[in-house]
Amino acid sequence: MIVFIPLYAAFRKVPVYETFLEGAKGGFDTAINIIPHLVGMMVAISMFRASGAMDMLSGLIRPLFDYFGVPSEVLPLGMLRPLTGAGSLAFTTELIKTYGPDSMIGRIASTIQGSTDTTLYVLTVYFGAVGIRRSRYALKVGLFSDLVGFVAAIIICLFVFG
Amino acid sequence: MVNWIWLFFIVASFIAAALTGRMEALTEAAFEGAKSGVTVSLGLISVMVFWLGLMRIAEDGGLLSKLASLLQPVVRFLFPDVPKGHPALGYIMSNMSANILGLGNAATPMGIKAMQELQSLNPDKSTATPAMCTLLALNTSSITLVPTTLIAIRMTYSSAHPAEIVGTTLAATLIATAAAILADRWYRSRSGPPNWKDHSGKGNRSTTERPETSLTLTGGRAGPAASVDGGLTAGGGKGEAVV
């Protein structure tokens, strides 16, 4: 891709390097514009985890998991996943390290991590870059699909590997 | 809604920290978070600069419009209110392709570019349009064909079958994406297009100017460049507040 795009464009008589610089400039501005948005979000998420509020919340939902025979170790991952990509990846790695990649927990964690994205980050970055303040129903849709993905990942893993 | 979630995080953290006696850790975490926010943004610079440079070449070379016309049917279904042949469609397509191929690094700049193009069609620059919400829904659920990072981690911890989660991941991601599209459709039909009202207004310039008939993009400088600048200035001018 890195070679093909410039080659193809050069063939079409595009001044490739100048064009590259033109586009690249926009990238710098965009990345800088995102900083306040990301700082705001990261602060809130970081506080939420460090204060123990996250643990309390997952303690509330845990009985439901036990009832269905789902390993509750993956629960914090489901809550972490939409909030922080790096954090949930670290948590997944931790689960895989502790319980083994081929354990049910390891498999479910891998599937959850692989099948959804960091909704809050995506929203912050994408809408932050264009200055959207009222996101309407976008967050609801994102979180809903995260929840569906989370549940689907558990059910599918229990079914396939169970 | 983001406002409320943000406030909830802060207040809940404060209460939880007070209960568990982790007040010091809370302050520390706040600054830690701020730091990582800046680190992530700065880390994005290299990727954004490089990919957007490359994508501009692709745009000028006519590759983006090719891609857009190729996947036109899918995008037309998902984004019925984006005019045919609009550069946004090309970026949306590249964003989707990069996501599917698991090239997260490449997907973000193109997704942002797509947003900026959609913003040029937006009459109310601070409120998301339905098309923007759809694009976001697609990105937050992100169809993944091969979860490369996960396979690598599983290999590190000596899994017997590191790639055995490809199938389950694909199934889960398809379900999540389908849910996102359905939910998006539902909200779309329920809320209608509220910020579409001032059709003759200033914001709709690009919609009216762009010829409905042209299936393939011209790839010319004037069209895309104009709307890019429009999107950028709009973003810079009004966009300082927290999302």
Contacts between the chains, C-beta under 8 A, distances in Angstrom:
chain1	res1	chain2	res2	distance
A	1	B	54	7.9
A	2	B	54	6.9
A	5	B	54	5.7
A	5	B	57	5.5
A	5	B	58	4.8
A	5	B	61	6.9
A	5	B	63	6.3
A	6	B	54	7.6
A	6	B	57	5.5
A	8	B	58	8.0
A	8	B	61	5.3
A	8	B	63	6.1
A	9	B	57	4.6
A	9	B	58	6.9
A	9	B	60	6.1
A	9	B	61	3.0
A	9	B	63	7.3
A	10	B	61	8.0
A	11	B	61	7.9
A	12	B	60	8.0
A	12	B	61	4.9
A	12	B	62	6.1
A	14	B	57	6.4
A	14	B	60	4.6
A	14	B	61	5.1
A	16	B	57	5.5
A	19	B	53	7.9
A	19	B	56	5.3
A	19	B	57	5.0
A	19	B	60	5.1
A	20	B	53	4.0
A	20	B	54	6.8
A	20	B	56	6.6
A	20	B	57	5.7
A	21	B	53	6.7
A	22	B	53	7.8
A	22	B	56	5.7
A	23	B	52	4.6
A	23	B	53	4.4
A	23	B	54	7.3
A	23	B	55	6.1
A	23	B	56	2.5
A	23	B	57	7.0
A	23	B	59	7.6
A	24	B	49	4.5
A	24	B	50	7.0
A	24	B	52	5.9
A	24	B	53	3.4
A	24	B	56	7.6
A	25	B	49	7.9
A	26	B	52	5.4
A	26	B	56	7.9
A	26	B	228	7.0
A	26	B	232	6.5
A	27	B	45	7.2
A	27	B	47	8.0
A	27	B	48	3.5
A	27	B	49	3.9
A	27	B	50	7.4
A	27	B	51	7.0
A	27	B	52	3.8
A	27	B	53	6.9
A	27	B	109	6.3
A	28	B	45	6.1
A	28	B	48	7.1
A	28	B	49	5.5
A	29	B	232	6.9
A	29	B	236	7.3
A	30	B	48	5.7
A	30	B	52	7.6
A	30	B	109	7.7
A	30	B	112	5.7
A	30	B	116	7.9
A	30	B	232	8.0
A	31	B	41	5.8
A	31	B	42	7.4
A	31	B	44	4.6
A	31	B	45	4.2
A	31	B	48	4.7
A	31	B	49	7.5
A	32	B	41	7.3
A	32	B	45	7.6
A	33	B	235	6.6
A	33	B	236	6.7
A	33	B	239	6.7
A	34	B	41	5.1
A	34	B	44	6.7
A	35	B	37	6.8
A	35	B	38	5.9
A	35	B	41	4.3
A	35	B	42	8.0
A	36	B	240	7.0
A	36	B	242	7.0
A	37	B	242	6.2
A	37	B	243	5.5
A	38	B	37	3.9
A	38	B	38	7.5
A	38	B	40	5.6
A	38	B	41	5.2
A	39	B	33	7.5
A	39	B	34	4.9
A	39	B	37	3.5
A	39	B	38	6.2
A	39	B	41	7.9
A	40	B	6	6.9
A	40	B	37	7.3
A	40	B	242	4.8
A	41	B	6	7.5
A	41	B	37	6.9
A	42	B	33	4.0
A	42	B	34	6.6
A	42	B	36	5.1
A	42	B	37	3.8
A	42	B	40	7.3
A	43	B	30	5.0
A	43	B	33	3.9
A	43	B	34	5.2
A	43	B	37	6.9
A	44	B	6	5.4
A	44	B	9	3.8
A	44	B	10	5.7
A	44	B	13	7.6
A	44	B	33	7.2
A	45	B	9	6.6
A	45	B	33	6.4
A	46	B	29	4.4
A	46	B	30	6.6
A	46	B	32	5.4
A	46	B	33	3.0
A	46	B	36	7.2
A	47	B	9	6.5
A	47	B	10	6.5
A	47	B	13	3.9
A	47	B	14	7.9
A	47	B	17	7.8
A	47	B	26	5.7
A	47	B	29	5.0
A	47	B	30	5.3
A	47	B	33	6.6
A	48	B	9	4.6
A	48	B	12	6.6
A	48	B	13	5.0
A	49	B	29	7.0
A	50	B	13	7.4
A	50	B	17	7.6
A	50	B	22	6.7
A	50	B	25	4.9
A	50	B	26	5.9
A	50	B	28	7.2
A	50	B	29	3.4
A	50	B	32	7.8
A	51	B	12	7.5
A	51	B	13	3.9
A	51	B	14	7.2
A	51	B	16	4.1
A	51	B	17	3.9
A	51	B	20	7.1
A	51	B	22	5.7
A	51	B	25	7.3
A	51	B	26	5.2
A	51	B	29	7.3
A	52	B	16	4.9
A	52	B	17	7.0
A	52	B	19	7.7
A	52	B	20	4.5
A	52	B	22	6.0
A	53	B	9	8.0
A	53	B	12	4.5
A	53	B	13	5.2
A	53	B	15	7.4
A	53	B	16	3.6
A	53	B	17	7.8
A	56	B	16	6.0
A	82	B	140	7.7
A	86	B	36	7.7
A	86	B	40	8.0
A	89	B	149	7.1
A	92	B	150	7.5
A	92	B	153	7.2
A	93	B	153	5.6
A	96	B	153	6.1
A	96	B	154	6.6
A	96	B	157	5.2
A	97	B	157	5.9
A	100	B	157	7.1
A	100	B	159	7.9
A	101	B	153	7.7
A	101	B	154	4.3
A	101	B	157	4.8
A	101	B	158	7.4
A	101	B	159	3.5
A	101	B	162	7.1
A	102	B	159	5.5
A	102	B	160	5.5
A	102	B	161	6.9
A	102	B	164	8.0
A	106	B	154	7.6
A	106	B	159	7.7
A	107	B	164	7.3
A	107	B	165	6.0
A	107	B	168	7.2
A	110	B	147	7.5
A	110	B	150	4.9
A	110	B	153	7.7
A	110	B	154	6.2
A	110	B	165	4.4
A	110	B	169	7.4
A	111	B	165	5.3
A	111	B	168	4.5
A	111	B	169	5.1
A	111	B	172	5.6
A	112	B	172	7.6
A	113	B	147	7.4
A	113	B	150	5.7
A	114	B	144	5.8
A	114	B	147	3.2
A	114	B	149	7.9
A	114	B	150	4.6
A	114	B	165	6.4
A	114	B	169	3.9
A	114	B	172	7.9
A	114	B	173	7.3
A	115	B	144	6.4
A	115	B	147	7.7
A	115	B	168	8.0
A	115	B	169	4.8
A	115	B	170	7.9
A	115	B	172	3.8
A	115	B	173	4.0
A	115	B	176	6.0
A	116	B	140	7.6
A	116	B	141	6.6
A	116	B	142	7.2
A	116	B	172	7.9
A	116	B	173	7.4
A	116	B	176	5.8
A	117	B	139	6.6
A	117	B	140	5.3
A	117	B	141	6.8
A	117	B	142	4.2
A	118	B	140	7.9
A	119	B	140	4.1
A	120	B	5	7.8
A	122	B	111	7.8
A	122	B	136	6.6
A	122	B	139	5.0
A	122	B	140	5.0
A	123	B	2	7.1
A	123	B	136	6.1
A	123	B	140	7.1
A	123	B	243	6.4
A	124	B	243	5.4
A	125	B	44	7.9
A	125	B	108	6.7
A	125	B	112	6.9
A	126	B	111	5.8
A	126	B	112	6.0
A	126	B	115	5.0
A	126	B	132	8.0
A	126	B	135	7.4
A	126	B	136	5.9
A	126	B	139	6.8
A	127	B	115	7.2
A	127	B	128	6.5
A	127	B	132	7.4
A	127	B	136	7.3
A	127	B	243	4.5
A	128	B	239	7.1
A	128	B	243	5.0
A	129	B	112	4.5
A	129	B	115	5.9
A	129	B	116	6.8
A	129	B	235	6.2
A	129	B	239	7.8
A	130	B	112	7.8
A	130	B	115	4.8
A	130	B	116	5.4
A	130	B	118	7.7
A	130	B	119	4.1
A	130	B	125	7.9
A	130	B	132	8.0
A	130	B	231	6.4
A	130	B	234	7.0
A	130	B	235	4.4
A	130	B	239	6.4
A	131	B	119	7.6
A	131	B	125	6.3
A	131	B	126	6.6
A	131	B	234	6.5
A	131	B	235	4.3
A	131	B	236	7.3
A	131	B	237	7.3
A	131	B	238	4.8
A	131	B	239	1.9
A	131	B	240	7.4
A	131	B	241	7.8
A	132	B	115	7.9
A	132	B	119	7.6
A	132	B	125	7.9
A	132	B	126	6.4
A	132	B	127	6.8
A	132	B	128	4.8
A	132	B	132	6.7
A	132	B	239	7.4
A	132	B	243	6.4
A	133	B	126	4.5
A	133	B	127	7.4
A	133	B	238	8.0
A	133	B	239	7.7
A	133	B	241	5.1
A	133	B	242	7.6
A	133	B	243	6.4
A	134	B	126	6.1
A	134	B	127	4.2
A	134	B	128	6.5
A	135	B	1	6.8
A	135	B	2	5.8
A	135	B	128	5.2
A	135	B	133	7.6
A	135	B	136	7.8
A	135	B	243	6.4
A	136	B	127	6.7
A	136	B	128	5.0
A	136	B	133	5.9
A	136	B	187	7.7
A	136	B	191	7.0
A	137	B	133	6.1
A	137	B	184	7.9
A	137	B	187	4.0
A	137	B	191	6.7
A	138	B	128	5.7
A	138	B	132	7.1
A	138	B	133	4.2
A	138	B	136	4.5
A	138	B	137	6.9
A	139	B	1	5.0
A	139	B	2	6.0
A	139	B	5	7.3
A	140	B	1	6.7
A	140	B	183	7.4
A	140	B	187	7.2
A	141	B	133	6.5
A	141	B	136	7.5
A	141	B	137	4.6
A	141	B	140	7.6
A	141	B	180	5.8
A	141	B	183	4.6
A	141	B	184	5.0
A	141	B	187	6.4
A	142	B	136	6.4
A	142	B	137	6.3
A	142	B	140	3.7
A	142	B	141	7.4
A	142	B	180	7.2
A	144	B	179	6.4
A	144	B	180	7.3
A	144	B	183	5.0
A	145	B	137	6.7
A	145	B	140	6.3
A	145	B	141	4.2
A	145	B	176	4.8
A	145	B	177	7.0
A	145	B	179	4.7
A	145	B	180	3.6
A	145	B	183	6.6
A	146	B	140	7.0
A	146	B	141	7.6
A	146	B	176	7.1
A	148	B	175	6.1
A	148	B	176	5.3
A	148	B	179	3.9
A	148	B	180	7.9
A	149	B	141	6.6
A	149	B	172	5.5
A	149	B	173	6.8
A	149	B	175	6.7
A	149	B	176	3.1
A	149	B	179	7.5
A	152	B	171	7.2
A	152	B	172	4.5
A	152	B	175	4.2
A	152	B	176	6.4
A	153	B	168	6.9
A	153	B	169	7.7
A	153	B	172	4.1
A	156	B	168	4.9
A	156	B	171	5.1
A	156	B	172	5.6
A	157	B	168	5.5
A	160	B	167	7.1
A	160	B	168	5.6
A	161	B	168	7.8
